[in-house]
């Protein structure tokens, strides 16, 4: 056997051993994967076996032995303690239920409106324009309407919520309060339930009522506040609402700008202004062109396109739900029963 044939034989042997080794490792990995999923011959359960056992056990009722009963009672007690602690934490901001006459309410709401109108802001130093009358409360503040006894409890609750939110907005540095409005939370659900009843689908209406009627239902009122603000103040508003003792949830918000400062700084402004600038540059000649190029180079080297602190305020429309867990009402009932 000559030298070339020996080299080829040795190379073929090495390649054959390498192929055999790769085949062994591939088979070993496949066997391990199958064993992990389906189990092996040594009695070790695989993933499918464990999942099947777990599903079978989860569908079975708890065995009524003393240990199971004790464990269930302990779990129920821990759940009750957790619920009580969570309710205590969530309801720490509940407000007392006030009682007053319609005349007293009208006097108080007018005085409160004057105080809120003088809060600091960006409209000549105050938070709102002189003709601002708090949306749904306009008829009681500016038009002389007197509320009825039946309307008073809800009006008192809603006005307390509006007071709290407006004071929070002013404290965070909002520029202007533009509008306040109410938003019906359960109107759509009530309409769908009425349609079910009208169509004769009473079972669907009952199921809907059973599903939507939890054991405890807090009082929830949703509002829509529209205000003008800058970015730092808006961040403060979101943080303040989220950490307030009163349980409030921001359902959503939208932001609208009158102009885009970044696009304007990058040259995306009025095309006519750009065209006139080009014309002006041609008239001034090379000297004017050199000045413009120096300005553009300065902006490019500086890297600062726009400063959010100096931007014009943008308009935010924020939907907010305020919850009351009726703890003050329960305390009042207990006090009245004790008397």
C-alpha positions as CSV (number, residue, x, y, z in Angstrom):
1,X,0.0,0.0,0.0
2,X,1.5,3.2,-1.0
3,X,1.5,6.4,1.0
4,X,-1.6,8.1,-0.6
5,X,-3.7,5.0,0.0
6,X,-2.6,4.9,3.7
7,X,-3.6,8.6,4.1
8,X,-7.0,8.0,2.5
9,X,-7.6,4.9,4.7
10,X,-6.7,6.7,7.9
11,X,-8.9,9.7,6.9
12,X,-11.8,7.5,6.1
13,X,-11.4,5.7,9.4
14,X,-11.4,9.0,11.4
15,X,-14.4,10.3,9.5
16,X,-16.3,7.0,10.1
17,X,-15.5,7.2,13.9
18,X,-16.7,10.8,13.9
19,X,-20.0,9.9,12.2
20,X,-20.5,7.0,14.6
21,X,-19.9,9.4,17.6
22,X,-22.3,12.0,16.2
23,X,-24.9,9.3,15.6
24,X,-24.5,8.1,19.2
25,X,-24.8,11.6,20.7
26,X,-27.9,12.3,18.6
27,X,-29.5,9.0,19.6
28,X,-28.7,9.7,23.2
29,X,-30.2,13.1,23.2
30,X,-33.3,11.9,21.4
31,X,-33.7,9.0,23.9
32,X,-33.3,11.5,26.9
33,X,-36.0,13.8,25.4
34,X,-38.4,10.8,24.9
35,X,-37.8,9.6,28.4
36,X,-38.4,13.1,29.8
37,X,-41.7,13.4,28.0
38,X,-43.0,9.8,28.1
39,X,-41.0,8.2,30.9
40,X,-38.5,5.4,30.8
41,X,-38.3,1.6,31.5
42,X,-36.9,2.2,35.0
43,X,-40.3,3.5,36.2
44,X,-39.5,7.2,36.1
45,X,-42.6,9.3,35.1
46,X,-42.3,11.6,32.2
47,X,-44.0,15.0,31.7
48,X,-47.1,13.6,30.0
49,X,-47.6,11.1,32.9
50,X,-47.2,13.8,35.5
51,X,-49.6,16.2,33.7
52,X,-52.1,13.4,33.3
53,X,-51.9,12.6,37.1
54,X,-52.3,16.3,38.0
55,X,-55.4,16.7,35.8
56,X,-56.9,13.6,37.2
57,X,-56.3,14.7,40.8
58,X,-57.5,18.2,40.1
59,X,-60.9,16.9,38.9
60,X,-61.4,14.8,42.0
61,X,-63.1,16.2,45.1
62,X,-61.0,16.8,48.2
63,X,-61.0,13.6,50.3
64,X,-63.0,14.4,53.4
65,X,-60.5,13.4,56.0
66,X,-59.7,15.4,59.1
67,X,-56.4,16.7,57.6
68,X,-58.2,18.0,54.5
69,X,-60.9,19.7,56.5
70,X,-58.3,21.3,58.7
71,X,-56.3,22.5,55.7
72,X,-59.4,23.9,54.0
73,X,-60.4,25.8,57.2
74,X,-56.9,27.2,57.5
75,X,-56.9,28.4,53.9
76,X,-60.3,29.9,54.3
77,X,-59.2,31.8,57.4
78,X,-56.1,33.1,55.6
79,X,-58.2,34.2,52.7
80,X,-60.6,36.0,55.0
81,X,-57.7,37.8,56.8
82,X,-56.2,38.8,53.4
83,X,-59.6,40.2,52.2
84,X,-60.0,42.1,55.4
85,X,-56.5,43.6,55.2
86,X,-57.0,44.5,51.5
87,X,-60.3,46.1,52.2
88,X,-58.8,48.1,55.1
89,X,-56.0,49.3,52.9
90,X,-58.2,50.2,49.9
91,X,-60.9,51.9,52.1
92,X,-58.5,54.1,54.1
93,X,-59.5,57.1,51.9
94,X,-63.3,56.7,52.3
95,X,-65.0,60.0,53.1
96,X,-67.6,60.5,55.8
97,X,-71.2,60.8,54.6
98,X,-72.3,64.4,54.9
99,X,-75.8,65.5,55.6
100,X,-77.0,69.0,54.7
101,X,-79.9,70.8,53.2
102,X,-80.1,71.8,49.5
103,X,-79.5,75.5,50.5
104,X,-76.4,74.5,52.5
105,X,-75.1,72.5,49.6
106,X,-75.6,75.4,47.2
107,X,-73.8,77.8,49.6
108,X,-70.9,75.4,50.0
109,X,-70.5,74.6,46.3
110,X,-70.4,78.2,45.3
111,X,-67.8,79.0,48.0
112,X,-65.7,75.9,46.9
113,X,-65.9,76.9,43.3
114,X,-64.5,80.4,44.1
115,X,-61.7,78.8,46.1
116,X,-60.8,76.4,43.3
117,X,-60.9,79.1,40.7
118,X,-58.2,81.0,42.6
119,X,-55.8,78.0,42.7
120,X,-52.4,78.7,41.0
121,X,-52.2,77.9,37.3
122,X,-51.2,79.2,33.9
123,X,-54.3,81.3,33.0
124,X,-53.2,84.7,34.3
125,X,-51.8,83.1,37.4
126,X,-54.9,80.9,38.2
127,X,-56.0,77.4,37.2
128,X,-59.1,78.1,35.1
129,X,-60.8,80.8,33.1
130,X,-63.3,83.2,34.7
131,X,-66.3,81.5,33.1
132,X,-65.4,78.0,34.1
133,X,-68.3,76.4,36.0
134,X,-67.4,72.8,36.5
135,X,-69.4,71.1,33.8
136,X,-72.3,69.1,35.3
137,X,-72.3,71.5,38.4
138,X,-72.8,74.6,36.2
139,X,-76.6,74.7,37.0
140,X,-75.9,74.8,40.7
141,X,-73.0,77.2,40.6
142,X,-73.8,79.7,37.8
143,X,-77.5,79.3,37.0
144,X,-79.1,79.4,40.5
145,X,-80.6,75.9,40.4
146,X,-81.4,74.3,43.7
147,X,-80.9,70.5,44.1
148,X,-83.6,68.2,45.4
149,X,-83.3,66.1,48.5
150,X,-83.1,62.9,46.4
151,X,-80.2,64.3,44.4
152,X,-78.1,65.5,47.3
153,X,-76.3,62.3,48.4
154,X,-74.9,61.6,44.9
155,X,-74.1,65.3,44.3
156,X,-72.2,65.5,47.6
157,X,-70.2,62.4,46.8
158,X,-69.3,63.6,43.3
159,X,-68.5,67.1,44.4
160,X,-66.1,65.8,47.1
161,X,-64.4,63.7,44.4
162,X,-64.1,66.7,42.0
163,X,-62.7,68.9,44.8
164,X,-60.0,66.3,45.6
165,X,-58.9,65.8,42.0
166,X,-58.9,69.5,41.1
167,X,-56.8,70.3,44.2
168,X,-54.4,67.5,43.2
169,X,-54.1,68.9,39.6
170,X,-53.3,72.3,40.9
171,X,-50.8,70.9,43.4
172,X,-48.9,69.1,40.6
173,X,-48.5,72.2,38.6
174,X,-51.1,71.8,35.8
175,X,-51.4,74.9,33.6
176,X,-55.2,75.0,33.1
177,X,-58.3,73.0,33.9
178,X,-60.4,72.9,30.7
179,X,-63.4,70.7,31.5
180,X,-65.0,68.4,34.0
181,X,-67.6,65.8,33.1
182,X,-69.2,62.7,34.4
183,X,-69.0,59.3,32.7
184,X,-71.7,56.6,33.1
185,X,-69.9,53.4,34.1
186,X,-72.8,50.9,34.0
187,X,-75.0,52.5,31.2
188,X,-73.9,50.1,28.5
189,X,-74.3,47.0,30.8
190,X,-77.8,48.1,31.8
191,X,-78.8,48.7,28.1
192,X,-77.6,45.2,27.1
193,X,-79.6,43.7,30.1
194,X,-82.7,45.6,29.1
195,X,-82.3,44.4,25.5
196,X,-82.1,40.8,26.7
197,X,-85.3,41.2,28.8
198,X,-87.1,42.8,25.8
199,X,-86.1,40.0,23.5
200,X,-87.4,37.5,26.0
201,X,-84.0,36.2,26.9
202,X,-84.6,36.2,30.6
203,X,-82.0,33.4,31.2
204,X,-79.3,35.6,29.7
205,X,-80.4,38.5,31.8
206,X,-80.3,36.4,35.0
207,X,-76.9,35.0,34.1
208,X,-75.6,38.5,33.4
209,X,-77.0,39.8,36.7
210,X,-75.5,36.9,38.6
211,X,-72.1,37.3,37.0
212,X,-72.0,41.1,37.5
213,X,-73.3,41.1,41.1
214,X,-70.4,40.3,43.4
215,X,-70.9,39.8,47.1
216,X,-69.5,43.3,47.9
217,X,-69.9,46.1,45.5
218,X,-68.1,49.4,46.2
219,X,-69.5,52.7,45.1
220,X,-67.7,53.8,41.9
221,X,-68.0,57.2,40.1
222,X,-66.2,57.9,36.8
223,X,-65.1,61.4,35.7
224,X,-63.4,62.8,32.7
225,X,-61.0,65.7,33.4
226,X,-59.6,67.8,30.5
227,X,-56.6,69.9,31.3
228,X,-53.5,71.6,29.8
229,X,-50.2,70.6,31.2
230,X,-46.5,70.1,30.5
231,X,-44.8,66.7,30.8
232,X,-43.3,67.1,34.3
233,X,-46.6,68.2,35.8
234,X,-48.4,65.3,34.0
235,X,-46.1,62.7,35.5
236,X,-46.7,64.2,38.9
237,X,-50.5,64.0,38.3
238,X,-50.3,60.3,37.5
239,X,-48.2,59.5,40.5
240,X,-50.3,61.6,42.8
241,X,-53.6,59.9,41.7
242,X,-52.0,56.5,41.9
243,X,-50.7,57.0,45.5
244,X,-53.6,59.0,46.9
245,X,-55.3,57.5,50.0
246,X,-58.6,57.8,48.2
247,X,-58.9,54.6,46.0
248,X,-58.7,56.0,42.4
249,X,-58.0,54.2,39.1
250,X,-56.9,56.0,35.9
251,X,-59.0,54.2,33.2
252,X,-57.1,55.9,30.4
253,X,-56.0,59.1,28.9
254,X,-55.4,60.8,25.5
255,X,-52.9,63.5,24.7
256,X,-53.3,66.2,22.0
257,X,-50.8,68.8,20.9
258,X,-51.4,71.9,18.9
259,X,-47.9,71.7,17.4
260,X,-45.0,69.2,17.2
261,X,-41.9,71.0,18.6
262,X,-39.6,68.2,17.5
263,X,-40.8,68.2,13.9
264,X,-40.5,72.0,13.9
265,X,-37.0,71.9,15.2
266,X,-36.0,69.3,12.6
267,X,-37.4,71.4,9.8
268,X,-40.8,69.8,9.4
269,X,-42.7,73.0,9.8
270,X,-44.5,75.1,7.3
271,X,-43.3,74.4,3.7
272,X,-44.0,78.0,2.7
273,X,-41.7,79.2,5.4
274,X,-39.0,76.9,4.1
275,X,-39.6,78.1,0.5
276,X,-39.4,81.8,1.6
277,X,-36.2,81.0,3.5
278,X,-34.7,79.5,0.4
279,X,-35.7,82.6,-1.6
280,X,-34.3,84.9,1.0
281,X,-31.1,83.0,1.0
282,X,-30.8,83.4,-2.8
283,X,-31.3,87.2,-2.5
284,X,-28.7,87.6,0.3
285,X,-26.1,85.7,-1.7
286,X,-23.3,83.7,-0.3
287,X,-23.0,85.7,3.0
288,X,-26.6,84.8,4.0
289,X,-26.1,81.2,3.0
290,X,-23.0,81.0,5.2
291,X,-25.0,82.3,8.2
292,X,-27.7,79.8,7.7
293,X,-25.2,77.0,7.4
294,X,-23.5,78.1,10.6
295,X,-26.9,78.0,12.5
296,X,-27.6,74.5,11.2
297,X,-24.2,73.3,12.1
298,X,-24.6,74.8,15.6
299,X,-27.9,72.9,16.1
300,X,-26.4,69.7,14.8
301,X,-23.3,70.0,17.0
302,X,-25.3,70.9,20.1
303,X,-27.6,67.8,19.7
304,X,-30.5,69.5,21.6
305,X,-33.6,69.5,19.4
306,X,-36.2,70.7,21.9
307,X,-36.5,71.2,25.6
308,X,-39.7,69.7,27.1
309,X,-39.7,72.2,29.9
310,X,-40.0,75.0,27.4
311,X,-42.6,73.3,25.2
312,X,-46.2,74.7,25.0
313,X,-48.6,72.8,27.3
314,X,-50.4,69.8,25.7
315,X,-54.1,68.9,26.3
316,X,-54.8,65.7,28.3
317,X,-58.2,64.1,28.5
318,X,-58.1,61.7,31.5
319,X,-60.8,59.2,32.6
320,X,-60.7,58.5,36.3
321,X,-62.9,56.2,38.5
322,X,-63.1,57.0,42.2
323,X,-64.1,54.2,44.6
324,X,-65.8,54.4,48.0
325,X,-66.1,51.2,50.0
326,X,-68.9,52.5,52.2
327,X,-67.0,52.0,55.5
328,X,-68.0,55.5,56.7
329,X,-71.7,54.7,55.9
330,X,-71.5,51.5,57.9
331,X,-69.9,53.3,60.9
332,X,-72.7,55.9,60.7
333,X,-75.4,53.2,60.7
334,X,-73.7,51.5,63.7
335,X,-73.6,54.8,65.6
336,X,-77.3,55.5,64.8
337,X,-78.3,52.0,65.9
338,X,-76.4,52.4,69.2
339,X,-78.2,55.6,70.0
